[in-house]
């Protein structure tokens, strides 16, 4: 087989995969601007005859997408940031401080968390948040979101920190930096690609999480976007344009975030794979 064809085949496969992903979203995006179900059924991929921008206003206000959206946004952001900071501090202690035996055992213990499926812990988490008296508050999601992301976060950040030359640390200590100063002023800036990657992974997981949000929150004013979308779908199931509008609200922020930070994500995922 000619070399040119061998190089072309992977690109064709990837383009086909992209098409499979984007075609349904294109249908949803176009349908969100259409005026009625008849137009959606007769011209599924055609441009709207009249661009119904009021669909977005109606879904945002009338269907309370604004409430669900902001709940999801601040919960996802706050728990992702907290998880990144905790994981970075843990990785710093495990990889740069001189406790080799203890660090090795603690690191293995942290990684055990990756072997436990999150759904297995559901009953234990429910009992814990109920006993703490935080059931039906956003704390019941913030704490599990933050803790559940720590194993993979520590793994990625620790791999990056191990690839940072020790000479930088020695020079900083000679200049009089304390352990906290070394962490904040030297290692955190150098570890930025891994931190961004961990942040995005945690944010996406929190943004799309449904199970805990569905069982831990019963007040409509506290619901996140995935759980709110279920009620939204039931209330407007005969209005496909509004349903598609709600889907766009839930998908577009993630697409924008990934598009802006995709370079950092790739750098962070490959961090630590090459020593030097």
URMOSUL-V137156 format. One line per field, one symbol per residue. phi: phi as a letter, one per 20 degrees, with the letter a starting at -180 (. if undefined). burial: b if it has 24 or more other C-alpha atoms within 12 Angstrom, else e. A space follows every 10 residues. Layout:
phi->???
burial->???
//
This chain:
phi->.gffffffgg ffffffffff feffffffff ffdeebffff fecfdefffc feffgfffff efemffffff ffffffffff ffffffffff ffffddeecg ffffffffff fggfeeffff efffffffff ffmdfmcfff dgffffffef gfffgfffff ffefgfffff fffffnfeff ffffedffff eggfffffff fffffffefc ffffeecdff fdfeffffff fffffcfedf ffffffffge eggfffffff dffffffffe fnfceq
burial->eeeeeeeeee eeeeeeeeee eeeebbbbbb bbbbbbeebb eeebeeebee ebeebbebbb eebbbbbbbb bbbbbbbbbb bbbbbbbbbb bbbbbbbeee eeeeeebeeb eeeeeeeeee eeeebbeebe eeeebbbbbb bbbbbbbbbb bbbbbbbbbb bbbbeeeebe eeeeeeeeee ebbeebbbeb bbbbbbbbbb bbbbbbbbbb bbbbbbbeeb ebbbbbbbbb ebbeeeeebb bbbbbbbbbb bebbeeeeee beebbebbbe beeeee
//
